[in-house]
């Protein structure tokens, strides 16, 4: 798996990492113990993303346990990325 990890890094396929609010990568920020705090990766073409976190749980304040919509930022950034790629 270390070869796969190196390949993901070299190809810029790691799209999300678990971090603290200060941007630190550590075990406290990693709820599932993923390797290198990886929370999401994409394919080589960067048109398919797989993520471990569940931002949909915080995409609308009305359904979020913490009453925030912070998860929506992930979806908004995906839309902007796609718009830039197709224009």
C-alpha positions in Angstrom: 0.0 0.0 0.0 2.9 2.4 0.4 3.4 2.4 -3.4 -0.2 3.3 -3.8 0.1 6.1 -1.3 3.2 7.5 -3.0 1.4 7.4 -6.3 -1.7 9.2 -4.9 0.6 11.9 -3.5 2.6 12.3 -6.8 -0.5 12.5 -8.9 -2.2 15.0 -6.6 -5.1 12.6 -6.0 -5.5 13.3 -2.3 -8.3 15.9 -2.1 -9.2 15.9 1.6 -7.3 15.3 4.8 -8.5 15.3 8.4 -7.0 18.3 10.3 -7.5 20.5 13.3 -9.1 23.9 12.8 -5.5 25.2 12.7 -4.6 22.9 9.8 -2.6 20.4 11.9 -2.6 16.8 10.8 -2.7 14.6 13.9 -4.5 11.6 15.4 -6.9 13.8 17.3 -8.3 15.2 14.0 -8.6 11.8 12.4 -11.8 10.1 13.6 -11.3 6.8 11.8 -7.5 6.4 11.9 -7.0 6.7 8.1 -3.5 6.5 6.7 -1.9 9.9 6.6 -5.1 11.5 7.7 -6.6 11.0 4.2 -10.3 11.7 4.0 -10.8 11.7 0.3 -9.1 10.8 -3.0 -9.9 11.2 -6.7 -9.1 9.3 -9.9 -6.3 10.4 -12.3 -8.8 12.5 -14.4 -10.0 14.2 -11.2 -13.6 13.8 -12.2 -14.5 11.2 -9.6 -14.0 11.7 -5.9 -14.5 9.3 -3.0 -14.7 10.7 0.5 -14.9 9.2 4.0 -16.4 12.2 5.9 -20.2 12.8 5.7 -20.5 16.5 4.8 -24.1 16.0 3.9 -24.8 15.7 7.6 -23.8 19.3 8.0 -24.9 20.8 4.7 -28.1 22.4 6.1 -28.3 23.9 9.5 -31.7 22.4 10.0 -30.4 18.8 9.7 -27.0 19.3 11.3 -26.6 18.1 14.9 -24.5 21.2 15.6 -26.9 23.4 13.6 -24.2 24.5 11.2 -23.9 24.3 7.4 -20.1 23.9 7.3 -20.4 20.7 5.2 -22.0 22.7 2.4 -18.6 24.3 1.7 -17.3 21.0 0.4 -20.2 20.7 -2.1 -19.9 24.3 -3.2 -16.1 23.9 -3.8 -16.8 20.8 -5.9 -19.3 22.7 -8.1 -16.8 25.5 -8.6 -14.1 23.1 -9.5 -16.3 21.4 -12.1 -17.4 24.7 -13.6 -13.7 25.7 -14.1 -12.9 22.4 -15.7 -15.8 22.6 -18.2 -15.4 26.2 -19.2 
